[in-house]
Amino acid sequence: MRTSNIHRRSVLQGLAALGSTGLLGSALAQAGKDAWPSKPIRLVVPYQAGGATDITARTLGEKLSARLGQPVLVDNRGGAGGVSGTDHALKSPADGYTLLVSLGTTMLINQFLYERLPYQPQKDQALITQIALAPVVLLVPPQLPVSNAQELMAYIDRNKGKVAYGSWGAGSYAHLAGAWLSDKLKADMNHVPYKGEAPMLQDLVGGQLQMAFASLQSARPYIESGRLKTLAVTGTQRMDALPKIATMSEQGIKDEVFQVTGWLGMSAPAKTPPEVVARLGTELQAVIAMPEVRERIQQMGFIPVGSSPEQFNAQFKKDAPVWERVVKVSGAKLD
């Protein structure tokens, strides 16, 4: 009994010494850090299930789960153009258990489009990784007498006020790029917004539109069947899925709106512990480097990236002023 009392006193004295030096709190905090993750992780996708973003998130979640030893679940929260789901994710507890997987539209561009946005992209999120680039394809109906982007520019210039371009909604990339092109050529092009890509592509096939930018995933059946003609892709590199289609830049069109692309990224609420963000960044870089994951991402029409948090932050800061200028030229504003 006496030995037990002596041992207990020694332990208590040791704890008291740690507490007086602040080491106890540090030790407990470190234990808490090391415990992450200790429960399932939720990936909020602010779009409906079945789309390219959702499929990519599920692919990453499966591999991430195996590496972290915890379930990684996808939570689809579609609606309001991705705003409501993004807001929900970024205002969740900053504990590393709720993450956002979304497009650059909600994570970056919306701050320039919306008069009132419930979240602030540059303040409310901790960027983890740029998962992939999301370039789009420039399409025209087969009967339009052009075969590349430069010929399309000349056609638009000859037909000022007569060319209509489609988009999947006001403020979308298709709208912003079309508006930029119209301004550049002083072409007075007519913007026709649709509720989604499907009806836009159907009208493009039918000849009601003369051009449109679209995602490869949506446009692929029309391209493969010859019902639409692909003139170019945006961004600075060709798509693996369309290796013969040159970029706008390769065709001599160097405008910044065609240099930047949309992208798919992952972030967390702003105050998520830095060590958790760093761990997630490292794990996701490893996941995105896996051949089967890269192939799956490419099938969605994306170009795999897998950047570090630091690289993602640098790219975010570089892209932001470009999108701000493009939105200003378009005149697009959303409530």
N, C-alpha and C positions, 0 to 999 in steps of 0.2 A: 504493500500500500504506500509506504513511504517513497519507494522508488517511483511509483506512478505519480505522486504529488510533485516530486522533484521534476519529473519529465514534463508535467503539465505546466509548471512554473517556467521552465526553460522555453517551452513553446510560446507561452504568452509574452514572456520578456522579449523573445525574438520578434514576434509580431509587433509589439509596442515599438521596438527599435526601428523596424521597417516603416511603421506609420509615422514616426517622428521625422524620418528623413524623406518621406514622400514616396519611398520605394514600393510600399504596399499597394498604393493606388496604381502606380505604374505597372506593377506585376499583374494586378487584377485586370487592368485595361489590356495588357498584352495577351492575357489568357482569353479575354473576350475577342480580341482580334483574331487570334489563332483559331477560334471556334468557328469562324465563318468559313463556309456556310454550314449551318446546323439545321436548316429546314428548307423546304422547296423554294425555288426561285421562280418568279413570274415574269414572263416577257409580254409586255403590253404591245399589241399591234393595233394601231388605231384605224384599221380597215377590216372589211369583212373577210371571213375565212375563204381560202381557195385562190387568192391572188398571189402574185409573185412575191410580195413582201411577206405574206403569211407563210408560204411554202418555204422561203429562205429561213425565216425565224424558226420554223419547226425543224429544219435540217440542222441548224446551229444548236438548237435546244437539245436535241438528241445526243449530239457529240459532247456538248458542254456538260450535260448530266453525267455522262460516263467519266469525265475528267474530274468533276467536283464531288462526285459521290452523293448527289442530291437530285431529286426530280426537278426538271426545268420545264415549266408549263407555259403554253401560249394562251394569252387572254385577249381575244378579239373584241375590240371596242370601237366599231365603226360608227360613222355618222359625222355630220358637220365638217366634211372634207378632211377628217383626221384631227380636227382641233380638239374635240371633246376627249378623245382617247389620249392624246398627247398631254393635255392638261391634267387628266387623271393620273397619268404615270409620273409626271414631274412634280405633282403635289402629294405623292405617296410618301410614306416614311423613308427617310434617306438612310436605310440600313443595309442596302445591297441586295434586298430580296424582291424589289420591284424595279424592272428595267424597261426602257423603251426601245422598240425596234421599229424604225419608221423611215420615211423618205425625207430628202432634203427640203421638200416643200414645207412640212410641218416643223422640222427641226431648225430651219434657217430662213427660208423665203417668206413665210407667212408674216413675219414681223414688219415687212415692207408693204404687204398687201392689205392687211387688216387695220381698220381704223381703231378697233378695240379688240385686242387679243388677250385672253385670260392668263397667258403665261408669257414670259420674256425669254426667248431662245438663248440670248447671250448671257443671261444671269441665272436661269432656273435649272440648267442642266450641266452635269459633269460628263463630258464627251469620253467615250470608251474606245470605240473603233469605227472607222469608216469601213463598213463591210464590203461594199462594192460600188462601182460606178454604174450609173444607169443612163447610158446614152440613148438617144432616140433616133429613129430613121426618118428621112425626108422622103415622102411618097407623093406620087402623082398618078392619075389614071393612065392606062396604057396608050390611050388615043392622044394624049397631050404630046405635041411634037418636040419633045426635049429628051435628052439622054443623060444629062449630068446637071450638077448644080449651077454651073456657069450658064448653061443654055437656059435653065429655068429663070435665072436672073434677067437674061436678055428678053425672055418671053414676057416676064412681068413688066419690064421697062417699056415694052412695045404695047402693052395692053393695060395701061394705067386706068384705074377705076373699074376694071372689068374682071379682076381676079379675086376669087373668094377662097379663103383658107379656113379650115376647121380647127377646133380644139375640143378637149374634153371638159371645158369649163373656163370661165373667166379667171385669170390669174395662173392658169396651168402653164407648163413650159411651152406647149404648143401655141398658146395664146401669146405669151411673152416673146417667143422667137419670131412668130409671124408679124407681130406689131413692130418689132425691131427692124425686120426686113422691109416692111412697108415704109417705115420712117426713113431708112437708109436710101431706098430707091425713090422716095417721094411718090409712091405708087397708088396711094389711096385704096389699099386692098380692103376687102370686106371680111370682117371677122364673123364667123358663124359658130357660136358656142353650142355644145351638146352636153347632155347628161351622161357622160361616159364615152369611151372610145368606140364601142360597138356601133352605135348609130352614126357616128362621125365617119367611120371607115366604110359603112354601107353607102353613105351619100357620096363619098369620094369615089368608090367603085362606080356608082351610078352617074358620075359626071356633074353632080350639083356643086361640087367643090373642085378647084383646080390643083390644090396642094394641101398637105397637112403633115405635121410631125406626129409620130406615134411610137409607142413602145413596140419592141420586136415581138414580145409575147403575144400582144393583141393582133399585130399585123402579119405575123408569120403565115397563117393559112392563105391570106390574100396574096402574099408575095410568092409563096410556093406554087400557087395555082395560076399565077400570071395575071391575076385580076388587078394587081397594083404594081407599079414600077418603082423600084428603090433607086434614088439618085445619090444619096449620101448618108453618112452617119455623123452625129455630133461628137464633140470631144476631141482628144488629141491622139487617140489610137483606134485602130480598126477593131470591130467586134470579131471574136473568134467564130461566132456563128455566121458571120457575113464577111469572110476574109477578102473577098474581091471588091467589096464596096468601099470606096475611098471616103475619108473624112472630108468635112467641109473645108478644113484647113489645107488638106492636101490638094484640094481643087482651087486653091487660091483665095478662099473666102476666110479672112483672118479675124473677123469681128469677134469680140470677146464673148458674146452671147453663145456663139457656136463652139468656143473653146472650152467653156465650163460645161459640166453636165450635171444632170440630177445624180443623186447618190442614195444609197441605203446605209443607214448608220445605227449605232446603238449608243444610248446614253443612260444616265441615271439621274435622280434628283440631285440638285447642286451640292448639298452638304453630305453626300455619301462619303464615307471615310476614304481618303486617298489610297490607302493600302488595298482596299477592296477594288477600287477602280483599276489600280495597277495590276492586281491579280487577274481580274477579268480581262484586261487588255492582253496580258500574256497568254492566257488560256485561249482566247478567241483568235489570236494570231496563229496559234498552233492548229486550231480547228480549221480555220479558213485555208491554211496551207495544205490540208489533206486533199489528195487527188480527187477522191469521190465527192468532197464538199465543193471543190472548185468546179468540177464538172456539173454538179447540180445548179450552182449559181449561174454558170454560163448558159445552161438550158433555159433559165429564166430571162435571158437576154441581158444579163448584167456582166460586168467585168470584175472579177474578184480583186480585192485590195488587202484588207486585213492590216490596217495601220495601227500604230501604237497610239495611246491617248495624246501624247505630245504631237505626233504627226497629224492626228485628226484635228487638234486645236489649231495648228498652223494652217491647215487647209481651209478650215472653217473661216478663219480670219481673212484669208486671201480671197475666198469666194464671196464673202458678205458684201463688200462694196460693189462688186460686179453686178450682183443680183439687185442691189438697191438702184443702180443706174438703169438696169433693164426694166425694172418695174416702173420707174419714173417715166421712161420713154413710152411705155405701153399705156400709161394712164389708168391702169387697173387698180380698183379699190374695192375691197370687200367689207361687209359689215360684220 
